[in-house]
Amino acid sequence: MTCGELITTHIPYPPVPLVGEGAVAEVKLRDDQYTLDHMRAFGMYNYLHLDSWYQDNVYYVDQFGRIMNLSVTLDTALQKPREVFRLPTDLAAYDNRLCASIHFSSSTWVTLSDGTGRLYLIKSGKRGNSTSEKWEIVFNEELGSPFTIAHSVSFVKSDTHSVAVLLLRVEKDELDTKGSGFHITLEWVTIAEISKEGDHRYEILKRRVLQGKSVPHYAAIEPSGDGLMIVSYKPFKFMEGEDNKSEENDDAEATKEKKVADPLYYWQQTEDDVTITVHIPEDITKDDIKVRFSPDSVCVILKDQPPLMEGKLYSSVDHESCTWIIRESKSLEISLIKKNEGPRWPELIVGDTRGEFIMDSSQCSEISESLMHLTSEVMNPNPEKENPPCNAQELEECDAFLEDSASLCRFDGDTLKVTHVINLGSNQYLFSVVVDPKEMPCFCLRHDVDALLWQPHSDQPENMWEHIATFNALGYVQASKQDKKFMACAPDYSYAALCECLRRVFIYRQPTPLATVLYNRKEGRQVGQVAKQLVTTLEANDPILGFQATSERLFVLTTKTLFLIKVNSGN
């Protein structure tokens, strides 16, 4: 950010009160929801839902169980809240429910949870238009303990329409005696249209469960329904079910056989020679063994069988001086004399992994001594050393991350195995945003002081994550906001924004060219563009419950009011 200015702006149009229409159905954490994971999953939940297919429309669930829609009618005006659907469940009758959640799977399909453990699949028609919009339940089923919807997609495969939904739960873990006592589950549910004797209905096709120990920062299903991507601090893995039990058993047997198999041979080396030991059957005699030496290879044959060992040696040997002998322990011992003394061989036969290298104690001591200068038995052996490589006291508070590191994993929907793993290291996860509703949501990571936006491309294995935008200095700036609650950015990358728990909203516009000449007084050079920073203070004392951004506007939801902030270059 070359140069910036802080501008206080006011909302030039009235907010929309929600009290008469029904306040937001906020569900506060219970006494038994005391962990950081409960806070991340449910305490920091965004109650305002942006319809990325029709971006001038936002939705929320009120205390009467109604799905309320608000649309932008004029450039700076919202229509009155309009009821588009009412949950059949009496939410007040459930003490242990979670907040209701909505996800817009496509331009005409919606997934909905009432927070009690029931999932609804709804055909909505074209939304945002009262004449064509009609929410109709085509599937609803109780799916166990309460959950929120993390993501959903609608797709057609083999002429069959399906909707895949990702459900998030924080569940009690009786086996976890050292940790928080809870684990996180992501249930991947696929609902498909079934036609039987002219009857069309939707049924659950697959249910797959992943389990982990931390709430994922990001979890999304690929548009084709073939895979899943997760950004999390701790790894997730699929739990064994009927669908993948036989496959996991096969893998376990193969792994077990691999571990049980002994090495075919053992080998040792000095600077001058290499010694190979091969165990042979008791009925093998000296006449049954054929060993052939050449300057670059060795071949061992027992009883005219296929070669037991054969291949190119790592380095040349003096083949005329090489020997072999049968020991009393019924083992064949082969001695190879190195042609070039000194260098150690990293392998015996090139590409052959059936052997095991045995290192003697003197070699271990030698290697340990050579690495001694890189290690120490104390944390800081020389605190008085001038110019230490790192001084934790010099780090600023905003440079310390909440967690050590996170990882980005891609799971295959057929094999239920991880196909890609990326360690994000110190690249802190910041937020996610839908740039194109037909693609997966983007995620934003901190890179040094900046924030970089990444777009997943599940159909491009060689370029699966594309860097599409940079927000200069946002990584550093957001770290200084101790009370921040939500972050977002415009789908056209023109600005990023964050809000605190109460009242204040910060907007960071991308650099734009200057109409007048401006000089940097410290460096004496002309500045060609400037990035504006704006702050807005809401005229409300209620906590902020929802926050969404479009290319032109910011929507901010409190318990009783919805605020609309017009973001433009004229501010």
C-alpha positions in Angstrom: 0.0 0.0 0.0 1.9 3.0 -1.3 -0.1 5.6 0.6 -3.4 5.5 2.5 -5.9 7.8 4.2 -8.5 7.1 6.8 -11.9 8.5 6.0 -15.0 8.4 8.3 -18.1 7.9 6.3 -21.8 8.0 7.3 -24.7 5.9 6.0 -26.8 8.4 3.9 -30.0 6.3 4.0 -32.0 4.8 6.7 -31.4 1.2 8.0 -34.1 -1.4 7.9 -35.6 -2.2 11.3 -36.5 -5.9 11.8 -38.3 -5.7 15.2 -41.8 -5.5 13.8 -41.1 -8.2 11.3 -39.4 -10.5 13.8 -35.8 -10.2 15.2 -33.0 -12.5 14.0 -33.2 -16.0 15.5 -29.9 -15.8 17.3 -29.0 -19.0 19.3 -26.5 -18.3 22.1 -24.0 -20.9 23.2 -25.1 -23.1 26.1 -23.1 -23.9 29.2 -22.0 -27.3 27.7 -20.7 -25.5 24.5 -17.6 -24.1 26.2 -14.7 -24.9 23.8 -13.0 -22.8 21.2 -14.4 -25.1 18.5 -18.0 -24.3 19.7 -17.2 -20.6 19.5 -15.8 -20.9 16.0 -18.6 -23.1 14.6 -21.6 -21.6 16.3 -20.6 -18.5 18.4 -19.2 -16.7 15.3 -21.9 -17.9 12.9 -22.8 -15.5 10.1 -26.6 -15.2 10.4 -26.9 -13.2 7.1 -26.9 -15.3 3.9 -26.0 -13.7 0.6 -27.5 -15.3 -2.5 -24.5 -15.4 -4.8 -26.7 -16.2 -7.8 -28.7 -13.0 -7.3 -26.4 -10.7 -5.4 -28.9 -8.0 -4.5 -30.7 -10.4 -2.2 -29.9 -11.4 1.3 -31.8 -13.7 3.7 -32.0 -14.4 7.4 -34.1 -16.6 9.7 -36.3 -14.8 12.3 -37.4 -15.9 15.7 -40.7 -17.3 14.3 -38.8 -19.7 11.9 -39.5 -17.6 8.8 -37.0 -17.2 6.0 -37.0 -13.5 5.3 -35.7 -11.9 2.1 -34.5 -8.4 1.6 -33.8 -7.0 -1.9 -32.2 -3.8 -3.1 -34.9 -1.9 -4.9 -33.1 1.4 -5.5 -29.4 2.2 -5.5 -29.4 2.9 -1.8 -32.7 1.4 -0.6 -33.9 -1.9 0.7 -37.5 -3.2 0.4 -39.3 -4.4 3.5 -38.5 -7.9 4.7 -40.5 -10.5 2.8 -41.3 -14.0 4.0 -40.4 -16.6 1.4 -40.7 -19.8 3.5 -41.6 -20.9 7.0 -40.0 -23.8 8.8 -42.6 -26.4 9.8 -40.7 -27.0 13.1 -41.6 -25.1 16.2 -38.1 -23.9 17.1 -39.1 -22.7 20.6 -39.9 -26.3 21.6 -36.2 -27.4 21.2 -33.8 -26.5 24.0 -30.6 -28.1 22.4 -30.9 -26.8 18.9 -28.4 -24.9 16.9 -28.9 -21.8 14.7 -30.9 -22.4 11.5 -28.6 -22.4 8.4 -29.2 -21.8 4.6 -27.0 -22.5 1.6 -28.0 -21.7 -2.0 -26.9 -24.8 -4.0 -27.9 -23.3 -7.4 -30.0 -20.6 -8.9 -33.2 -22.7 -8.2 -32.2 -25.1 -5.3 -31.7 -24.3 -1.6 -30.6 -26.5 1.3 -31.9 -25.6 4.7 -31.4 -26.8 8.3 -33.7 -25.9 11.1 -30.9 -26.5 13.7 -32.6 -29.5 15.3 -31.0 -32.2 13.1 -33.5 -32.0 10.1 -32.3 -31.3 6.6 -34.6 -29.8 3.9 -34.0 -29.7 0.2 -36.1 -27.0 -1.4 -36.9 -26.1 -5.0 -37.2 -22.3 -4.9 -37.7 -21.3 -8.5 -36.0 -18.1 -9.7 -35.3 -16.2 -6.4 -35.5 -12.5 -5.8 -38.7 -12.2 -7.9 -41.9 -12.6 -5.9 -43.9 -13.7 -8.9 -41.6 -16.7 -9.9 -40.2 -17.5 -6.4 -42.0 -20.3 -4.6 -40.1 -22.4 -2.1 -41.3 -26.1 -2.2 -40.0 -28.9 0.0 -38.9 -31.9 -2.1 -37.0 -33.7 0.6 -36.8 -33.5 4.4 -35.4 -36.0 6.8 -34.0 -36.3 10.4 -30.3 -36.9 10.1 -29.3 -37.3 13.8 -27.8 -34.7 16.1 -28.1 -31.0 15.3 -25.8 -29.5 12.6 -25.2 -26.5 10.5 -24.8 -26.5 6.7 -21.2 -25.8 5.7 -21.7 -26.0 1.9 -23.8 -27.6 -0.8 -23.8 -28.0 -4.6 -26.3 -29.0 -7.2 -25.2 -31.0 -10.2 -26.4 -33.4 -12.9 -24.6 -36.7 -13.6 -25.8 -39.4 -15.9 -29.0 -37.5 -16.5 -29.7 -37.7 -12.7 -30.0 -34.5 -10.6 -28.2 -34.6 -7.3 -27.5 -32.3 -4.4 -24.5 -32.8 -2.2 -24.5 -31.2 1.2 -21.8 -30.9 3.9 -23.0 -30.9 7.5 -20.9 -29.6 10.4 -21.2 -31.0 14.0 -19.3 -30.6 17.2 -19.9 -33.9 19.1 -18.9 -35.2 22.5 -16.0 -37.6 22.4 -15.9 -40.0 25.4 -12.6 -41.4 24.4 -10.8 -38.1 24.4 -9.6 -37.8 28.0 -6.6 -35.4 27.3 -8.1 -32.9 24.8 -11.3 -30.8 24.8 -13.5 -33.9 25.0 -15.1 -33.1 21.7 -14.5 -33.9 18.0 -15.6 -32.4 14.8 -17.6 -34.3 12.1 -18.3 -33.3 8.5 -21.0 -35.4 7.0 -21.1 -35.5 3.2 -24.7 -36.3 2.2 -25.7 -36.9 -1.5 -29.4 -36.7 -2.3 -30.5 -37.8 -5.7 -33.7 -37.8 -7.8 -35.1 -41.3 -7.9 -37.8 -42.3 -10.5 -39.9 -45.4 -9.8 -42.9 -46.2 -11.8 -43.5 -42.6 -12.8 -43.0 -41.4 -9.2 -40.2 -38.8 -8.9 -38.8 -38.2 -5.5 -35.5 -37.4 -3.8 -33.7 -39.9 -1.6 -30.3 -40.1 0.2 -27.8 -41.9 -2.1 -24.7 -41.7 0.1 -23.7 -40.7 3.6 -20.0 -40.3 4.4 -18.5 -39.0 7.5 -15.1 -37.3 8.1 -13.8 -36.7 11.6 -11.2 -34.2 12.9 -10.1 -32.4 16.1 -10.6 -28.8 14.9 -13.4 -26.8 13.2 -12.4 -26.4 9.5 -11.6 -22.9 8.4 -12.9 -23.8 4.9 -14.8 -26.9 3.6 -16.4 -27.1 0.2 -17.7 -29.7 -2.2 -16.5 -29.6 -5.8 -19.1 -28.4 -8.4 -19.2 -31.9 -10.0 -19.7 -33.6 -6.6 -16.5 -35.7 -7.1 -14.3 -34.3 -4.4 -14.0 -32.2 -1.2 -11.5 -29.6 -0.1 -10.8 -28.7 3.5 -8.6 -26.1 5.2 -8.1 -27.0 8.8 -5.5 -26.8 11.6 -5.8 -30.5 12.4 -6.4 -33.2 9.8 -9.7 -34.9 8.9 -10.1 -38.5 7.9 -13.0 -40.6 6.6 -14.6 -42.9 9.3 -15.2 -46.5 8.4 -18.7 -47.2 7.1 -20.5 -49.9 5.1 -19.6 -48.2 1.8 -15.8 -48.2 2.3 -15.4 -51.0 4.9 -14.2 -53.7 2.5 -11.9 -51.3 0.7 -10.3 -50.2 4.0 -9.9 -53.8 5.0 -8.1 -54.6 1.8 -5.8 -51.7 2.3 -5.1 -52.8 5.8 -4.2 -56.3 4.7 -1.9 -55.1 2.0 -0.2 -52.8 4.5 0.1 -55.6 7.0 1.7 -57.9 4.4 4.1 -55.2 3.4 5.2 -54.7 7.0 5.6 -58.4 7.8 7.8 -59.1 4.8 11.5 -59.3 5.7 14.1 -57.6 3.6 15.6 -59.9 0.9 19.1 -58.9 1.9 21.1 -56.8 4.3 24.2 -54.8 3.4 27.0 -52.9 5.1 29.8 -50.8 3.8 33.1 -49.2 4.7 35.3 -46.8 2.7 36.9 -49.9 0.9 34.2 -52.5 0.5 30.5 -53.6 0.7 29.3 -56.7 2.4 26.0 -58.3 1.4 24.2 -61.0 3.5 21.4 -63.1 2.0 19.5 -65.8 3.9 19.2 -69.0 1.9 17.1 -72.2 2.4 18.7 -75.0 4.3 18.7 -77.4 1.4 20.8 -75.1 -0.8 24.5 -76.2 -1.3 27.5 -74.4 -2.7 26.9 -76.1 -6.1 23.4 -74.6 -6.2 24.7 -71.1 -6.1 25.9 -69.0 -9.0 27.2 -65.5 -8.4 28.4 -63.4 -11.3 30.4 -60.2 -10.9 31.0 -57.5 -13.4 32.5 -54.0 -13.0 29.0 -52.4 -12.7 26.6 -55.2 -11.7 26.1 -58.3 -9.7 23.8 -61.4 -10.2 22.9 -64.1 -7.7 21.0 -67.3 -8.8 19.9 -70.2 -6.7 19.2 -73.7 -8.3 18.6 -72.3 -11.8 15.7 -70.2 -10.6 15.1 -66.6 -11.7 17.8 -64.3 -10.3 17.5 -63.7 -6.6 19.5 -60.4 -6.9 20.4 -58.7 -10.2 21.0 -55.2 -11.3 23.4 -52.3 -11.8 25.4 -51.4 -8.8 25.5 -47.8 -7.5 29.2 -47.5 -8.3 31.9 -49.6 -10.0 33.7 -52.5 -8.2 36.9 -54.4 -8.7 35.0 -57.5 -10.0 38.1 -59.7 -10.0 38.6 -59.2 -6.3 35.0 -59.8 -5.3 34.2 -63.0 -3.4 31.3 -64.9 -1.8 31.1 -67.6 0.9 28.4 -69.6 2.7 28.4 -69.1 6.5 27.4 -71.7 9.1 24.2 -69.7 9.8 23.0 -70.8 6.3 23.5 -67.3 4.9 25.3 -66.2 1.7 27.9 -63.5 2.3 29.1 -61.5 -0.7 32.1 -59.1 -0.6 32.4 -56.3 -3.1 35.6 -54.3 -3.4 34.9 -50.6 -4.2 36.8 -49.3 -7.2 36.8 -45.8 -5.8 37.5 -45.8 -2.1 35.9 -43.3 0.2 32.4 -42.2 -1.1 29.5 -43.9 0.7 26.8 -45.5 -1.4 23.2 -44.4 -0.7 21.9 -47.6 -2.3 23.3 -51.0 -3.3 21.5 -51.9 -6.5 20.0 -48.9 -8.4 16.2 -48.8 -7.9 16.1 -52.0 -5.7 14.3 -51.4 -2.4 14.2 -55.0 -1.2 17.4 -54.7 0.8 18.1 -53.0 4.2 21.2 -51.0 5.0 22.8 -51.8 8.4 24.9 -49.0 9.9 27.5 -49.9 12.5 28.1 -47.9 15.7 31.2 -46.1 14.4 29.4 -44.8 11.4 26.5 -43.6 13.6 29.0 -41.7 15.8 30.7 -40.2 12.8 27.4 -38.9 11.3 26.3 -37.6 14.7 29.5 -35.6 15.2 29.2 -34.1 11.7 25.7 -32.8 12.6 26.5 -31.6 16.1 27.0 -28.0 15.0 23.4 -27.9 13.9 21.9 -29.0 17.2 22.0 -28.2 20.9 20.7 -29.9 24.1 19.5 -26.5 25.5 17.0 -24.1 24.0 19.5 -21.2 23.8 23.1 -22.3 24.4 24.6 -18.8 23.9 22.1 -16.0 24.9 24.9 -13.4 24.7 25.6 -14.2 21.0 25.6 -11.1 18.9 22.9 -10.8 16.2 20.9 -14.0 17.0 19.0 -15.4 14.0 15.6 -14.7 15.6 14.5 -12.7 18.6 10.9 -13.4 19.7 10.9 -10.1 21.6 11.1 -8.2 18.4 7.9 -9.7 17.0 4.9 -7.5 17.1 1.7 -8.8 18.5 0.0 -9.0 15.1 2.8 -11.2 13.8 1.8 -14.0 16.2 -0.6 -16.5 14.7 -3.3 -18.2 16.7 -2.2 -21.6 15.5 1.0 -23.1 14.4 -0.1 -24.0 10.8 -3.0 -25.3 8.8 -3.2 -27.6 5.8 -5.2 -27.7 2.7 -6.4 -31.2 1.7 -8.4 -32.5 -1.3 -10.4 -35.7 -0.8 -11.6 -37.9 -3.6 -15.2 -38.8 -3.4 -14.9 -42.3 -4.8 -11.8 -43.6 -3.0 -12.3 -41.4 0.1 -8.6 -40.9 0.1 -6.5 -37.7 0.2 -5.2 -36.8 -3.3 -3.5 -33.4 -2.5 -2.0 -32.0 0.8 -0.5 -28.5 1.1 1.0 -27.3 4.3 0.0 -23.6 4.6 2.7 -22.9 7.2 2.4 -19.4 8.5 0.0 -18.4 5.7 -2.9 -17.6 8.0 -6.5 -18.3 6.8 -8.5 -15.1 6.7 -11.9 -15.6 5.0 -13.7 -17.2 2.1 -15.8 -15.5 -0.6 -17.9 -16.7 -3.6 -16.6 -14.9 -6.7 -18.4 -17.1 -9.2 -21.3 -19.2 -7.9 -20.6 -21.9 -10.5 -17.1 -22.4 -9.0 -16.0 -23.4 -5.5 -15.7 -20.6 -2.9 -12.3 -18.7 -2.9 -10.2 -18.5 0.2 -8.0 -15.7 1.3 -4.6 -16.4 3.0 -2.2 -14.0 4.7 1.2 -13.8 2.8 3.6 -11.7 4.9 1.8 -8.4 5.2 -0.6 -8.9 2.3 -3.7 -11.0 1.7 -3.9 -13.2 -1.4 -7.1 -14.6 -2.8 -7.1 -18.2 -4.2 -9.6 -19.8 -6.5 -9.9 -23.6 -6.5 -10.2 -25.3 -9.9 -11.2 -28.9 -9.3 -11.2 -29.7 -13.0 -7.6 -28.5 -13.5 -5.2 -30.9 -11.7 -2.1 -29.1 -12.8 -3.5 -25.7 -11.7 -5.9 -26.6 -8.9 -5.4 -23.4 -7.0 -5.1 -20.1 -8.9 -4.0 -16.8 -7.3 -6.6 -14.3 -8.5 -6.2 -11.1 -6.4 -4.0 -9.4 -3.8 -5.1 -7.0 -1.1 -2.0 -5.0 -0.2 -1.2 -4.8 3.6 -4.5 -6.4 4.5 -2.8 -9.2 6.3 -1.0 -6.8 8.6 -3.9 -4.4 9.1 -6.5 -7.1 10.0 -4.1 -8.5 12.6 -4.3 -5.2 14.5 -8.1 -5.4 14.9 -8.4 -7.3 18.1 -12.3 -7.2 18.1 -12.8 -8.2 14.5 -15.6 -10.7 13.9 -16.2 -11.1 10.2 -14.2 -10.4 7.0 -15.2 -10.3 3.4 -14.3 -8.9 0.0 -16.1 -7.8 -3.1 -16.4 -10.5 -5.8 -14.7 -8.1 -8.3 -11.8 -7.6 -5.7 -12.4 -3.8 -5.6 -12.3 -3.7 -1.8 -12.0 -5.8 1.3 -13.9 -5.2 4.5 -14.1 -6.3 8.1 -16.4 -5.6 11.0 -15.9 -5.6 14.8 -18.3 -7.3 17.2 -20.0 -3.9 17.8 -20.7 -1.0 15.5 -17.5 -0.4 13.5 -17.0 -1.4 9.9 -13.6 -1.0 8.1 -13.4 -0.8 4.3 -10.1 -1.1 2.4 -10.3 -0.1 -1.2 -7.8 -1.2 -3.8 -5.3 1.4 -5.0 -6.6 3.8 -7.7 -4.8 6.4 -9.9 -4.6 9.9 -8.5 -6.1 12.9 -10.4 -3.6 15.3 -8.7 0.2 15.2 -8.1 1.2 13.7 -4.7 4.7 13.2 -3.4 6.1 10.9 -0.7 7.7 13.4 1.7 10.2 10.8 3.2 11.4 9.5 -0.1 10.8 12.5 -2.3 9.2 10.5 -5.1 5.8 11.0 -6.8 3.0 8.7 -5.8 0.9 7.4 -8.7 -2.0 5.8 -6.9 -3.5 5.7 -3.4 -5.5 3.1 -1.5 -8.4 4.5 0.6 -9.3 3.2 4.1 -12.8 4.0 5.3 -14.5 3.4 8.6 -18.2 3.4 9.4 -19.8 3.5 12.8 -23.3 2.0 12.9 -25.9 3.8 14.9 -26.8 0.6 16.9 -25.7 -0.9 20.2 -26.7 -4.5 19.3 -23.9 -7.0 18.4 -23.2 -7.6 14.7 -24.6 -11.0 13.7 -24.1 -11.0 9.9 -21.8 -9.5 7.3 -21.9 -9.9 3.5 -20.2 -8.0 0.6 -21.2 -7.6 -3.0 -19.3 -5.6 -5.7 -21.2 -2.4 -4.8 -22.6 -2.8 -1.3 -22.0 -4.1 2.2 -24.8 -5.7 4.2 -24.5 -5.6 8.0 -27.0 -7.4 10.2 -27.6 -6.8 13.9 -30.2 -8.4 16.1 -32.9 -5.8 15.2 -31.5 -3.9 12.2 -30.1 -4.5 8.7 -27.7 -1.8 7.4 -26.8 -1.2 3.8 -23.5 0.5 3.0 -22.8 1.7 -0.5 -19.1 1.3 -1.3 -18.0 3.5 -4.2 -14.9 5.3 -5.4 -16.5 8.7 -4.7 -16.3 8.2 -0.9 
